[in-house]
Amino acid sequence: MRVSMLGSSSSGNATYIETPKRKILVDAGFSGKKLKDLLAGINRDISDIDSLFITHEHSDHIKGVGVLARKYNLNVYANEATWRAIGNKVGTIPIEKQNIIEQGDILTLDDVDIVSYGVSHDAAEPQFYAFQKDNKQFTILTDTGYVSDRLVGLLKNSDGYLIESNHDIDMLRMGSYPWSLKQRILGDEGHLSNDAGAQAMIDMIGDRTKRIYLGHLSKENNMKTIAHQTCVSALTQADLGVHEQFEVYDTNPEKPTDLYTL
């Protein structure tokens, strides 16, 4: 199984998962042209994508869904509440291409298993996914106000993680956002701060974990250097073997990470 974070920020998100038999996108928060260019950046052709999994209906996750589904005849997966919330936001998707995967489901597509799980976010019924193949697991967990004990138990000791590191709390509190928006981001249905994302990793990483990617950074309320240092410092203080057992990697708003084999 190979993975690349094609782009990850508060303005757009897409992750690429590849197995010998499947080429999958999780979210399509960019234009169709941009997604084509991002995939070309890892030497992959957008026309080879066969499936698209949607986490929730916010625009930074679905902007390109309709274009991709129609142009490339993709099977698109989401839960029923998310399909209803999407409505006509992305144009018409053929009904035969609309597939249901509910929270807690495990779906097998040829040589990969996809585990879905609910998160706490202000969307209709947000859910994220872990991909399993040959005793390897890659976990995606962003857009959540907190990480429950249930999720920690479910996602513990994955080989790789994309974890939310959305904001620096001080930058957010001192920034220009209206107070109501700050409350939303800081709330239980908002986003994980740098500190909260680091704590989630302290709770979840195990002997198998080799890579942690920091994702969904806010352009206004975070900096890559701050997010990275916060996570590395927390993991170092917890004596968990950062730089020895595993590494922490940054993601970019519009540039893919290297294609990595788990």
C-alpha positions as CSV (number, residue, x, y, z in Angstrom):
1,M,0.0,0.0,0.0
2,R,1.3,3.4,-1.0
3,V,0.1,6.8,0.1
4,S,0.5,10.5,-0.7
5,M,-1.1,13.6,0.9
6,L,-1.8,15.4,-2.3
7,G,-2.8,18.6,-0.5
8,S,-3.9,19.3,3.0
9,S,-4.9,22.6,4.6
10,S,-8.0,24.5,5.7
11,S,-8.5,25.5,2.0
12,G,-8.3,22.1,0.3
13,N,-7.7,18.4,1.1
14,A,-7.1,15.2,-0.9
15,T,-5.2,12.0,-0.1
16,Y,-4.1,9.3,-2.5
17,I,-4.1,5.6,-1.5
18,E,-2.8,3.0,-3.9
19,T,-2.7,-0.8,-3.9
20,P,-1.9,-3.2,-6.8
21,K,-5.6,-3.4,-7.6
22,R,-7.0,0.0,-6.5
23,K,-6.3,3.7,-6.8
24,I,-8.3,5.7,-4.4
25,L,-8.8,9.3,-3.4
26,V,-10.1,10.4,0.0
27,D,-11.8,13.8,-0.5
28,A,-11.4,16.1,-3.5
29,G,-11.2,19.6,-2.1
30,F,-9.5,21.1,-5.2
31,S,-10.6,21.8,-8.8
32,G,-10.4,18.9,-11.2
33,K,-7.5,20.5,-13.0
34,K,-5.6,21.0,-9.7
35,L,-6.2,17.4,-8.7
36,K,-4.9,16.3,-12.1
37,D,-1.7,18.4,-11.5
38,L,-1.3,17.1,-8.0
39,L,-1.5,13.5,-9.1
40,A,1.0,14.2,-11.9
41,G,3.3,15.5,-9.2
42,I,3.6,11.9,-8.0
43,N,3.6,10.5,-11.5
44,R,0.1,9.2,-11.4
45,D,-2.7,9.7,-13.9
46,I,-6.1,11.0,-12.7
47,S,-7.9,8.8,-15.2
48,D,-6.6,5.7,-13.3
49,I,-8.5,6.7,-10.1
50,D,-11.4,4.2,-9.5
51,S,-12.9,5.3,-6.2
52,L,-13.4,8.4,-4.2
53,F,-14.3,8.5,-0.5
54,I,-15.9,11.6,1.0
55,T,-15.4,12.5,4.7
56,H,-18.0,15.3,4.9
57,E,-19.7,18.0,2.9
58,H,-17.5,21.0,3.6
59,S,-16.2,22.7,0.5
60,D,-12.5,22.1,1.3
61,H,-13.2,18.4,1.0
62,I,-15.7,18.2,-1.9
63,K,-14.9,21.0,-4.4
64,G,-13.8,18.7,-7.2
65,V,-16.1,15.7,-6.4
66,G,-18.7,16.3,-9.1
67,V,-16.2,17.0,-11.9
68,L,-14.1,13.9,-11.1
69,A,-17.1,11.6,-10.7
70,R,-18.6,12.7,-14.0
71,K,-15.5,13.0,-16.1
72,Y,-13.7,9.9,-14.9
73,N,-16.7,7.7,-14.0
74,L,-15.7,7.2,-10.4
75,N,-17.5,5.3,-7.7
76,V,-18.1,7.8,-4.9
77,Y,-18.6,6.7,-1.3
78,A,-20.2,8.6,1.6
79,N,-22.8,8.0,4.3
80,E,-26.4,8.8,3.6
81,A,-26.5,11.9,5.8
82,T,-23.5,13.3,3.9
83,W,-25.0,12.6,0.5
84,R,-28.1,14.5,1.6
85,A,-26.0,17.4,2.9
86,I,-24.1,17.5,-0.4
87,G,-27.3,17.8,-2.4
88,N,-26.6,19.7,-5.6
89,K,-23.4,21.4,-4.3
90,V,-21.3,19.4,-6.7
91,G,-23.7,19.0,-9.6
92,T,-25.3,15.7,-10.6
93,I,-23.5,12.5,-9.8
94,P,-25.1,9.4,-11.5
95,I,-27.1,7.5,-9.0
96,E,-25.4,4.2,-9.9
97,K,-22.1,5.9,-8.9
98,Q,-23.3,7.0,-5.4
99,N,-22.3,4.4,-2.9
100,I,-23.1,4.2,0.8
101,I,-20.6,3.5,3.6
102,E,-21.9,4.3,7.0
103,Q,-20.0,5.0,10.2
104,G,-18.5,1.7,11.6
105,D,-18.7,-0.1,8.3
106,I,-15.7,-2.1,6.9
107,L,-15.7,-2.2,3.1
108,T,-13.5,-4.5,1.1
109,L,-12.5,-3.4,-2.4
110,D,-10.4,-6.2,-4.0
111,D,-7.1,-6.1,-2.0
112,V,-7.8,-3.3,0.5
113,D,-10.2,-3.0,3.5
114,I,-11.6,0.4,4.4
115,V,-12.7,1.1,8.0
116,S,-15.0,4.1,8.5
117,Y,-15.4,5.9,11.8
118,G,-17.3,8.9,13.0
119,V,-15.6,12.1,14.3
120,S,-16.9,15.2,16.2
121,H,-17.2,18.0,13.7
122,D,-19.9,20.5,12.7
123,A,-21.1,18.6,9.6
124,A,-24.0,16.3,8.9
125,E,-22.4,13.0,9.8
126,P,-18.6,13.3,9.4
127,Q,-16.5,10.2,9.1
128,F,-12.9,9.3,8.3
129,Y,-11.2,6.2,7.1
130,A,-8.4,3.8,7.8
131,F,-7.0,1.7,5.0
132,Q,-5.7,-1.9,5.7
133,K,-3.7,-4.2,3.5
134,D,-1.3,-7.0,4.4
135,N,-1.3,-6.2,8.1
136,K,-0.6,-2.5,7.4
137,Q,-2.9,0.4,8.3
138,F,-2.9,4.0,7.2
139,T,-5.2,6.2,9.3
140,I,-6.7,9.6,8.3
141,L,-8.0,11.7,11.2
142,T,-8.7,15.4,10.7
143,D,-11.7,17.7,11.1
144,T,-12.6,16.7,14.6
145,G,-12.9,18.7,17.8
146,Y,-11.5,15.9,20.0
147,V,-10.3,12.3,19.8
148,S,-12.4,10.0,21.9
149,D,-11.2,7.0,23.8
150,R,-13.1,4.9,21.4
151,L,-11.2,6.3,18.4
152,V,-7.9,5.9,20.3
153,G,-8.6,2.2,20.8
154,L,-9.8,1.7,17.2
155,L,-6.9,3.5,15.5
156,K,-4.0,2.7,17.9
157,N,-0.7,1.4,16.5
158,S,-1.3,2.3,12.8
159,D,1.7,2.2,10.5
160,G,1.1,5.7,9.4
161,Y,-1.2,8.6,10.3
162,L,-2.5,11.8,8.8
163,I,-3.4,13.7,11.9
164,E,-5.0,17.2,12.2
165,S,-2.8,20.0,13.4
166,N,-5.1,22.8,12.5
167,H,-4.2,25.8,14.7
168,D,-1.9,27.2,17.3
169,I,-4.2,28.2,20.2
170,D,-2.5,31.5,20.9
171,M,-2.5,32.5,17.2
172,L,-6.2,31.7,16.9
173,R,-7.1,33.6,20.1
174,M,-5.1,36.7,19.1
175,G,-6.1,36.6,15.5
176,S,-8.7,38.5,13.4
177,Y,-11.4,35.9,13.4
178,P,-14.7,36.9,15.0
179,W,-15.2,35.4,18.4
180,S,-18.0,33.1,17.2
181,L,-15.7,31.5,14.7
182,K,-12.9,31.1,17.2
183,Q,-15.4,29.4,19.5
184,R,-16.4,27.0,16.7
185,I,-12.8,26.1,15.9
186,L,-12.0,25.6,19.6
187,G,-15.1,23.7,20.4
188,D,-15.8,19.9,20.6
189,E,-17.1,20.0,17.0
190,G,-14.3,22.1,15.6
191,H,-10.7,21.3,14.9
192,L,-7.7,19.8,16.7
193,S,-5.0,22.3,17.7
194,N,-1.3,21.5,17.4
195,D,-1.3,20.4,21.0
196,A,-4.4,18.3,20.8
197,G,-3.1,16.6,17.6
198,A,0.2,15.9,19.3
199,Q,-1.6,14.4,22.3
200,A,-3.7,12.2,20.0
201,M,-0.5,10.8,18.6
202,I,1.0,10.2,22.0
203,D,-2.1,8.2,22.8
204,M,-2.2,6.2,19.5
205,I,1.2,5.5,18.2
206,G,2.8,2.1,18.7
207,D,5.7,-0.1,17.7
208,R,4.4,-0.3,14.1
209,T,4.1,3.4,13.6
210,K,6.7,4.8,11.2
211,R,5.2,8.1,9.9
212,I,3.1,10.9,11.2
213,Y,1.9,13.5,8.7
214,L,0.6,16.8,10.1
215,G,-2.4,18.0,8.1
216,H,-5.3,20.5,7.7
217,L,-3.1,23.5,8.9
218,S,-4.9,26.8,9.0
219,K,-3.4,29.5,6.8
220,E,-4.4,32.2,9.2
221,N,-3.9,30.6,12.6
222,N,-0.9,28.3,12.2
223,M,2.6,28.0,10.8
224,K,4.2,24.8,9.6
225,T,7.3,25.3,11.8
226,I,5.1,25.8,14.9
227,A,3.0,22.8,14.2
228,H,6.0,20.6,13.6
229,Q,7.9,21.7,16.6
230,T,4.9,21.4,18.9
231,C,4.3,17.8,17.8
232,V,8.0,16.8,17.9
233,S,8.5,18.4,21.3
234,A,5.5,16.6,22.8
235,L,6.5,13.2,21.4
236,T,10.1,13.8,22.6
237,Q,8.9,14.7,26.1
238,A,6.8,11.5,26.1
239,D,9.9,9.5,25.3
240,L,8.3,7.8,22.3
241,G,11.3,7.5,20.0
242,V,10.7,10.3,17.5
243,H,13.6,10.3,14.9
244,E,14.4,6.8,16.0
245,Q,11.3,4.7,15.7
246,F,9.3,7.1,13.5
247,E,9.4,10.5,11.9
248,V,7.0,13.5,11.7
249,Y,6.3,15.0,8.3
250,D,4.7,18.2,7.1
251,T,2.0,18.4,4.5
252,N,1.5,21.3,2.0
253,P,-1.6,23.1,0.9
254,E,-1.0,22.5,-2.8
255,K,1.9,20.2,-3.1
256,P,1.9,16.4,-2.7
257,T,4.1,14.5,-0.3
258,D,6.3,11.8,-1.8
259,L,4.6,8.5,-2.5
260,Y,5.4,6.4,0.5
261,T,5.2,2.6,0.7
262,L,3.9,1.3,4.1
